[in-house]
Amino acid sequence: MYDGKKVDILTIVHYKGYSGEIHFSKKDNLFVGQVINIVDSINFHGKTIEECIKYFHKSVDEYILIQKDCAQR
C-alpha cells in the first residue's frame, strides 16, 4: 500500500468509467494499486500486472454492486 513516500506510477488503467493507478512495491514484491477519483478507498494487488488488473476489474465490479445496493435502501 501507499506509505507516504514518493512512488512511480507504472500505469493507469480504466474500467467501466473508473480509473486505477498501479505501481510495483519492492517491499511487498507485488503490483499494487488503488481506484482514483472516488471518495471511497479501494485497493487491489497482484503478483503480475495482469493479475493486478484482473483484481482492479473485480474490485470495481464489487464497488458498483455495493453502490447499487446502497441506492436501493
HULIN-V44893 format. One record per residue. N is the residue number from 0. SS is DSSP state (@ for helix, = for strand, . for the rest). NEAR is the number of other ideal C-beta (glycine too) atoms within 10 Angstrom. Layout:
# HULIN-V44893
{{N,SS,NEAR} {N,SS,NEAR}}
This chain:
# HULIN-V44893
{{0,.,12} {1,.,12} {2,.,7} {3,.,5} {4,.,6} {5,.,4} {6,.,13} {7,.,6} {8,.,10} {9,.,15} {10,=,13} {11,=,11} {12,=,18} {13,=,10} {14,=,15} {15,.,9} {16,.,8} {17,=,19} {18,=,15} {19,=,24} {20,=,17} {21,=,20} {22,=,17} {23,=,15} {24,=,15} {25,.,7} {26,.,10} {27,.,10} {28,.,8} {29,=,17} {30,=,23} {31,=,20} {32,=,29} {33,=,19} {34,=,20} {35,=,12} {36,.,8} {37,.,13} {38,.,4} {39,.,8} {40,.,8} {41,.,16} {42,=,14} {43,=,21} {44,=,17} {45,=,17} {46,.,10} {47,.,10} {48,@,15} {49,@,10} {50,@,14} {51,@,23} {52,@,19} {53,@,13} {54,@,17} {55,@,27} {56,@,15} {57,@,12} {58,@,19} {59,@,22} {60,@,13} {61,@,11} {62,@,16} {63,@,13} {64,@,10} {65,@,11} {66,@,12} {67,@,9} {68,@,9} {69,@,8} {70,@,7} {71,@,6} {72,.,4}}
